[in-house]
Amino acid sequence: QVQLLESGGELVQAGGSLRLSCSASGRTFGSYAMGWFRQAPGKEREFVAACNWRGGSTVYADSVKGRFTISKDNAKNTVYLQMNSLKPEDTAVYYCAARGGRPVVVTTTRYGYDYWGQGTQVTVSS
């Protein structure tokens, strides 16, 4: 089992940048595919970005492509989400998620993940 803890969320102006971090417990982090999702008030949780267990294969939602970058540091048991050119519509609680077993396919659906963090709030002001 793995426990996830997100950090880095805060209030930022439109056009600004943030880097979210997700630290994981456990010795098998290297075998986990990781994802970032977000949920705005009154909306469904939606996919943002994901990478495979090695971190070399990545997938992004169209709404963040070219602005967000996911990266995985297995030595530090941490996955990051670098967010640039932030927009007010990026405002949400951001969650990281883990899927074990060295999956071959990068999963973009929330139902494909086994473990979730508690979330970190990102607010983008206009």
C-alpha positions as CSV (number, residue, x, y, z in Angstrom):
1,Q,0.0,0.0,0.0
2,V,1.1,3.6,-0.6
3,Q,0.1,6.8,1.0
4,L,0.2,10.0,-1.0
5,L,0.5,13.6,0.2
6,E,0.1,16.6,-2.1
7,S,1.6,20.0,-1.5
8,G,2.2,23.3,-3.3
9,G,-1.3,24.6,-3.9
10,E,-1.9,28.2,-3.3
11,L,-3.5,31.4,-4.6
12,V,-1.8,32.7,-7.8
13,Q,-2.6,35.3,-10.4
14,A,-3.6,34.4,-13.9
15,G,-0.5,33.8,-16.1
16,G,1.5,32.6,-13.1
17,S,3.1,29.3,-12.4
18,L,2.9,26.7,-9.6
19,R,4.6,23.4,-9.0
20,L,2.6,20.8,-7.1
21,S,4.4,17.9,-5.4
22,C,3.0,14.5,-4.4
23,S,5.2,12.5,-1.9
24,A,4.6,8.8,-1.5
25,S,5.4,6.4,1.3
26,G,6.5,2.9,0.7
27,R,9.4,1.2,-1.1
28,T,7.6,0.3,-4.3
29,F,6.9,3.8,-5.6
30,G,9.0,3.0,-8.6
31,S,6.5,0.4,-9.8
32,Y,3.5,2.9,-9.7
33,A,2.0,4.8,-12.6
34,M,1.0,8.2,-11.4
35,G,-1.8,10.6,-12.3
36,W,-3.0,14.1,-11.4
37,F,-6.7,14.9,-11.3
38,R,-8.7,18.0,-10.3
39,Q,-12.1,18.8,-9.1
40,A,-13.7,22.2,-9.1
41,P,-16.8,23.0,-7.0
42,G,-19.9,21.4,-8.4
43,K,-18.0,19.5,-11.1
44,E,-16.8,16.0,-11.6
45,R,-13.2,15.0,-10.8
46,E,-11.4,15.2,-14.1
47,F,-8.1,13.9,-15.5
48,V,-5.2,16.4,-15.8
49,A,-2.0,14.4,-16.5
50,A,-0.5,11.0,-16.0
51,C,2.8,9.1,-16.5
52,N,3.8,5.5,-16.6
53,W,5.8,3.8,-13.8
54,R,9.1,4.8,-15.3
55,G,7.9,8.4,-15.9
56,G,8.9,8.3,-19.5
57,S,5.5,8.1,-21.1
58,T,3.0,10.9,-20.3
59,V,-0.5,11.9,-21.3
60,Y,-2.3,15.2,-20.8
61,A,-5.8,16.5,-20.9
62,D,-6.3,18.8,-23.9
63,S,-7.1,21.7,-21.6
64,V,-3.6,21.7,-20.0
65,K,-1.5,20.4,-22.9
66,G,1.5,22.7,-23.5
67,R,1.0,24.4,-20.1
68,F,1.4,21.6,-17.6
69,T,4.2,19.0,-17.2
70,I,4.1,15.8,-15.1
71,S,7.4,14.3,-13.9
72,K,8.3,11.4,-11.6
73,D,11.4,11.2,-9.5
74,N,11.6,7.6,-8.2
75,A,14.7,8.3,-6.1
76,K,12.7,10.9,-4.1
77,N,9.3,9.0,-4.2
78,T,7.8,12.1,-5.6
79,V,5.7,13.1,-8.6
80,Y,5.4,16.7,-9.7
81,L,3.0,18.8,-11.7
82,Q,4.5,22.0,-13.1
83,M,1.8,24.3,-14.1
84,N,2.5,27.4,-16.2
85,S,0.3,30.1,-17.8
86,L,-2.4,29.4,-15.2
87,K,-6.0,30.4,-16.0
88,P,-8.9,31.0,-13.7
89,E,-10.5,27.9,-15.0
90,D,-7.6,25.9,-13.6
91,T,-9.0,26.6,-10.1
92,A,-9.7,23.4,-8.3
93,V,-8.5,20.9,-5.7
94,Y,-5.7,18.9,-7.3
95,Y,-5.3,15.2,-6.4
96,C,-2.5,12.8,-7.2
97,A,-3.2,9.1,-7.6
98,A,-1.2,5.9,-7.9
99,R,-1.7,2.7,-9.8
100,G,0.5,-0.2,-8.9
101,G,1.8,-3.2,-10.8
102,R,3.9,-1.5,-13.5
103,P,0.9,-1.0,-15.8
104,V,1.7,-0.9,-19.5
105,V,-1.0,1.6,-20.4
106,V,-1.2,5.1,-19.0
107,T,-4.6,5.4,-17.5
108,T,-6.6,8.6,-17.8
109,T,-9.8,7.5,-15.9
110,R,-10.0,7.9,-12.2
111,Y,-11.3,4.4,-11.8
112,G,-8.0,3.0,-12.9
113,Y,-6.1,4.2,-9.8
114,D,-5.7,2.4,-6.5
115,Y,-4.6,5.1,-4.2
116,W,-5.4,8.8,-3.7
117,G,-4.1,11.8,-1.8
118,Q,-6.2,14.3,0.1
119,G,-5.7,17.0,-2.4
120,T,-4.3,20.5,-2.5
121,Q,-6.2,23.7,-3.4
122,V,-5.1,25.8,-6.4
123,T,-6.8,29.1,-6.9
124,V,-6.1,31.3,-9.9
125,S,-7.4,34.9,-9.7
126,S,-8.2,36.9,-12.8
